[in-house]
């Protein structure tokens, strides 16, 4: 069962999101928060698998809450659910430790898929957001490729292999199956790669893998 904390300052939005998640087998909303500070407190109390946060909330906004959760509750994956798709919000969310960025205007199936993906240790961006991120990466890819390749030289061959699979969007379970190892070994490798590269989350690692040419544009 994937245990979810839902944070949004609008009760109607929380009710709608809870209803959508309730249609999926294996997902349970265990707590709701009306602001970012309450969200952090409830995560510490309930230890959910996923914290689904709105960006604009009182007391502590979603971006600040995501950054704090990455420090105090690293076992809880964070995904942003918002109406705001501006580049600055996307960059800030990913930089704050969020593994997912979902739009409230998206298809309900995207919400379920996003929660499942980040709960399994993967990353998820709404399709429209993913296209924009890839477009921005592609525009400056040649200039960044040399720098990215230099950064990954410090990794071992196995770590680069894991980084490439993270960049391809595979979950820990899928990587374990691909490499014929147990999932715990993959988790250790991913944590090691993130630490050596100085990254907070898999999205940042995936971007580096793309820039270094470890992942095809497809």
Protein Blocks (a to p, Z undefined) as FASTA:
>chain_A
ZZdddddfbfklmmmmmmmmmmpghiacfbdcfbfklmmmmmmmnopabdcddfbdghia
fklmmmmmmmmmmmbccddddfbfcfklmmmmmmnopabdcdfkbcfklmmmmmmmmmno
pacddfklmmmmmmmmmmmmmmmmmmmmmmmmmpcfklmmmmmmmmnopafklmmmmnop
afklmmmmmmmmmmmnopabfklmmmmmmmnopacfZZ
